[in-house]
Amino acid sequence: ALDKELPPLPGPDHPEYATILIGPDKHRFRVNHHLLCDVSPFFQERLEDPFHSQTVFLWLPSEPPAMFRLFVEWVHNPDGFREHLDNVISAAPKKSSKACLDIHWAIIHLHLFASQLDLCYLQDVSIDAIQDLYLKYDWDVPPKLVTYLYTECETGPSIRLRLWAVAMVAFCLAVGGQPKFSGQDLATSYPAQIHALFQSLPRFSADYTQHMECMRDAGHDVQLKNPQLRISANNLGNNKRLFGFRECSFHSHRSAVGEGLCP
């Protein structure tokens, strides 16, 4: 379960800010009550519980605070959120390699959290940011991420990240990927690490095989088609399609976020 409710504390009905406790250490976040309830029934059902006449503190023990910090930023300022992500991604390398890893995992978890809550727009914004982050940092998808997506995440919420990770692995293997991710095993070659995952993760191996078959059937060169590059619909008719993926390839494909039929 995502949440645990704590006993109600004295306070006015529906205060302006709700208190959300995150992670096992109960990091405290104050979030606009009205905005939070508007974004998802998940929060509305718990924070506007008719059986509680007093303030309810919501505890999400399994969620990481770094992710929820980004989520709160989106709740409070959805229009400026993409710019906020861009700024955070650009600033991280100036701090440390750990800061880069921290923002990477925070955005990964944000996408998964948005998928669990069926927040289509936030899913799409976050996966776009992940693509841009890998391009900016010149990273190959690390085996650790593949393992995490296929062993610790449910298929539904992680499906778009899995599709993207598989496409990235195919591209990295084709162009000669190197261990660039901080903390990655440098003693074993990238192809050897990935092929070990093919043996230990049958679902990952099957998804990779399916992706390669789709690339062959479409006549695409895996060495050229970079999953970090998004091609807008009005550019699909020219040869840019050979070098990137259409911008909705890893999106939720919901009319609610302005997505029409795939071109």
C-alpha positions as CSV (number, residue, x, y, z in Angstrom):
1,A,0.0,0.0,0.0
2,L,1.1,3.5,-0.7
3,D,-0.1,5.0,2.5
4,K,-0.7,4.7,6.2
5,E,-3.1,7.0,8.0
6,L,-2.0,8.4,11.4
7,P,-4.5,9.3,14.1
8,P,-6.2,12.7,13.7
9,L,-4.6,15.6,15.5
10,P,-6.5,18.6,16.8
11,G,-7.0,21.3,14.2
12,P,-9.5,23.1,12.0
13,D,-11.4,21.3,9.2
14,H,-9.6,21.4,5.8
15,P,-6.7,23.7,6.7
16,E,-4.9,25.5,3.9
17,Y,-2.0,23.1,4.0
18,A,-2.0,19.4,4.5
19,T,0.9,17.6,6.2
20,I,2.3,14.6,4.4
21,L,5.0,12.4,6.1
22,I,7.3,10.7,3.6
23,G,9.6,7.7,4.0
24,P,10.4,5.6,7.1
25,D,11.9,8.7,8.8
26,K,8.7,10.6,8.3
27,H,10.1,13.7,6.5
28,R,7.4,16.3,6.9
29,F,6.0,18.2,3.8
30,R,3.4,20.9,3.9
31,V,1.3,20.9,0.7
32,N,-1.6,23.1,-0.4
33,H,-4.6,21.0,0.7
34,H,-6.9,22.1,-2.1
35,L,-4.3,21.7,-4.9
36,L,-3.2,18.3,-3.6
37,C,-6.8,17.0,-3.4
38,D,-7.4,18.3,-6.9
39,V,-4.6,16.4,-8.5
40,S,-5.6,12.9,-7.5
41,P,-8.5,11.1,-5.8
42,F,-5.8,9.2,-3.9
43,F,-5.2,12.3,-1.8
44,Q,-8.8,13.6,-1.8
45,E,-10.1,10.3,-0.4
46,R,-7.6,10.3,2.5
47,L,-7.4,14.0,3.3
48,E,-11.2,14.7,3.1
49,D,-12.3,11.6,4.8
50,P,-15.9,12.3,6.1
51,F,-15.3,9.9,9.1
52,H,-12.5,12.2,10.4
53,S,-13.7,15.7,11.5
54,Q,-10.2,16.7,12.3
55,T,-6.9,17.0,10.4
56,V,-5.5,13.7,9.2
57,F,-1.7,13.4,8.7
58,L,-1.0,11.1,5.7
59,W,2.1,8.9,5.9
60,L,3.7,7.4,2.7
61,P,6.4,5.2,4.3
62,S,7.8,3.7,1.1
63,E,8.2,6.9,-0.9
64,P,11.6,8.7,-1.1
65,P,11.6,12.3,0.1
66,A,13.7,13.5,-2.9
67,M,11.0,12.4,-5.2
68,F,8.2,13.8,-3.1
69,R,10.0,17.2,-3.0
70,L,9.7,17.3,-6.8
71,F,6.1,16.2,-6.6
72,V,5.2,19.1,-4.2
73,E,6.9,21.5,-6.6
74,W,4.7,20.2,-9.4
75,V,1.5,20.4,-7.3
76,H,2.3,24.0,-6.4
77,N,3.6,25.2,-9.8
78,P,2.6,22.8,-12.6
79,D,3.2,25.3,-15.4
80,G,6.7,26.0,-14.3
81,F,7.6,22.5,-13.4
82,R,9.4,21.5,-16.6
83,E,11.6,24.6,-16.3
84,H,12.3,23.7,-12.7
85,L,13.4,20.2,-13.7
86,D,15.7,21.6,-16.4
87,N,17.3,23.9,-13.9
88,V,17.8,21.1,-11.4
89,I,19.3,18.8,-14.0
90,S,21.7,21.6,-15.2
91,A,22.8,22.5,-11.7
92,A,23.5,19.0,-10.4
93,P,26.9,18.4,-12.3
94,K,28.2,21.6,-10.7
95,K,27.7,20.2,-7.3
96,S,28.8,16.5,-7.4
97,S,28.3,13.2,-9.1
98,K,26.1,12.2,-6.1
99,A,23.9,15.2,-6.9
100,C,23.5,13.9,-10.5
101,L,22.6,10.4,-9.2
102,D,20.2,11.9,-6.6
103,I,18.2,13.9,-9.2
104,H,18.2,10.9,-11.6
105,W,16.6,8.5,-9.0
106,A,14.3,11.2,-7.8
107,I,12.9,11.7,-11.4
108,I,12.7,7.9,-11.9
109,H,10.7,7.5,-8.7
110,L,8.6,10.6,-9.7
111,H,7.5,8.9,-12.9
112,L,6.6,5.7,-11.1
113,F,4.7,7.6,-8.5
114,A,2.8,9.5,-11.2
115,S,2.0,6.2,-12.9
116,Q,0.6,4.7,-9.8
117,L,-1.7,7.7,-9.3
118,D,-2.6,7.8,-13.0
119,L,-1.2,11.4,-13.4
120,C,-0.7,11.3,-17.2
121,Y,0.8,14.7,-17.7
122,L,3.4,14.2,-14.9
123,Q,4.3,10.8,-16.2
124,D,5.1,12.4,-19.6
125,V,7.0,15.4,-18.2
126,S,9.1,13.2,-16.0
127,I,10.1,10.7,-18.7
128,D,11.0,13.5,-21.1
129,A,13.2,14.9,-18.3
130,I,14.9,11.5,-17.9
131,Q,15.6,11.4,-21.6
132,D,17.1,14.9,-21.4
133,L,19.1,14.0,-18.3
134,Y,20.8,11.0,-19.9
135,L,21.6,13.1,-23.0
136,K,23.0,16.0,-21.0
137,Y,25.1,13.7,-18.7
138,D,26.1,11.4,-21.6
139,W,25.0,8.3,-19.7
140,D,24.3,4.8,-20.8
141,V,21.5,3.0,-19.0
142,P,23.2,1.2,-16.1
143,P,22.4,-2.4,-15.3
144,K,21.3,-1.3,-11.9
145,L,18.4,0.6,-13.3
146,V,17.3,-2.3,-15.5
147,T,17.5,-4.6,-12.5
148,Y,15.4,-2.2,-10.4
149,L,12.7,-1.8,-13.1
150,Y,12.4,-5.6,-13.7
151,T,12.7,-6.9,-10.1
152,E,11.4,-4.2,-7.8
153,C,8.7,-2.4,-9.8
154,E,5.3,-3.6,-10.9
155,T,4.8,-4.0,-14.7
156,G,2.0,-1.4,-15.0
157,P,3.6,1.7,-13.4
158,S,7.1,0.9,-14.9
159,I,6.1,-0.1,-18.4
160,R,7.1,3.1,-20.1
161,L,10.4,3.3,-18.3
162,R,11.0,-0.4,-19.2
163,L,10.3,0.4,-22.9
164,W,12.7,3.3,-22.8
165,A,15.4,1.4,-20.9
166,V,15.3,-1.4,-23.4
167,A,15.6,1.0,-26.3
168,M,18.5,2.6,-24.6
169,V,20.2,-0.7,-24.0
170,A,19.8,-1.6,-27.6
171,F,21.3,1.7,-28.7
172,C,24.2,1.6,-26.2
173,L,25.1,-2.0,-27.2
174,A,25.0,-1.0,-30.9
175,V,27.3,2.0,-30.5
176,G,29.6,0.4,-27.9
177,G,28.3,1.5,-24.5
178,Q,30.7,2.1,-21.6
179,P,30.2,2.1,-17.9
180,K,29.7,5.9,-17.3
181,F,27.2,5.8,-14.4
182,S,28.8,6.8,-11.1
183,G,29.3,3.7,-8.9
184,Q,28.9,1.3,-11.8
185,D,31.1,-1.9,-12.1
186,L,34.2,-0.8,-14.1
187,A,35.8,-4.2,-14.1
188,T,33.2,-5.8,-16.3
189,S,32.4,-4.5,-19.8
190,Y,29.0,-3.0,-20.4
191,P,28.0,-5.7,-23.0
192,A,29.0,-8.4,-20.5
193,Q,26.9,-6.8,-17.8
194,I,23.9,-6.5,-20.0
195,H,24.2,-10.1,-21.4
196,A,24.3,-11.3,-17.8
197,L,20.9,-9.6,-17.3
198,F,19.5,-11.3,-20.3
199,Q,20.2,-14.6,-18.5
200,S,18.8,-13.5,-15.1
201,L,15.8,-11.4,-16.2
202,P,13.8,-13.4,-18.8
203,R,11.2,-10.6,-19.1
204,F,13.9,-8.1,-19.9
205,S,15.4,-10.4,-22.5
206,A,12.0,-10.9,-24.1
207,D,11.4,-7.1,-24.2
208,Y,14.8,-6.6,-25.8
209,T,14.1,-9.3,-28.5
210,Q,10.8,-7.7,-29.3
211,H,12.3,-4.3,-29.6
212,M,15.0,-5.5,-31.9
213,E,12.4,-7.2,-34.1
214,C,10.4,-4.0,-34.3
215,M,13.4,-2.1,-35.3
216,R,14.2,-4.6,-38.0
217,D,10.6,-4.7,-39.3
218,A,10.6,-0.9,-39.5
219,G,13.9,-0.7,-41.3
220,H,15.6,1.3,-38.5
221,D,19.3,1.2,-37.8
222,V,19.7,0.7,-34.0
223,Q,23.1,2.4,-34.1
224,L,21.4,5.7,-35.4
225,K,18.1,5.7,-33.6
226,N,18.8,7.3,-30.2
227,P,16.1,7.0,-27.6
228,Q,17.3,10.2,-25.9
229,L,16.2,12.3,-28.9
230,R,12.5,13.2,-29.3
231,I,11.2,14.0,-32.8
232,S,8.1,16.2,-33.0
233,A,5.2,15.2,-35.2
234,N,5.9,17.8,-37.8
235,N,9.4,16.5,-38.3
236,L,8.5,12.8,-38.7
237,G,8.3,13.1,-42.5
238,N,12.0,13.9,-42.9
239,N,15.1,11.9,-42.1
240,K,15.1,13.0,-38.5
241,R,13.0,10.0,-37.8
242,L,16.0,7.8,-38.5
243,F,17.9,9.4,-35.6
244,G,15.4,9.6,-32.8
245,F,12.0,8.5,-31.5
246,R,8.7,10.3,-32.0
247,E,8.1,12.5,-28.9
248,C,5.1,10.4,-27.8
249,S,6.9,7.0,-28.0
250,F,7.2,6.7,-24.2
251,H,4.2,8.8,-23.3
252,S,0.9,7.8,-21.7
253,H,-1.1,8.3,-25.0
254,R,-4.0,9.8,-23.2
255,S,-6.3,12.5,-24.7
256,A,-6.2,14.1,-21.2
257,V,-2.6,15.3,-21.8
258,G,-3.3,16.4,-25.4
259,E,-2.0,13.3,-27.2
260,G,-3.8,12.4,-30.3
261,L,-3.3,9.3,-32.4
262,C,0.3,8.3,-33.1
263,P,1.4,9.8,-36.4
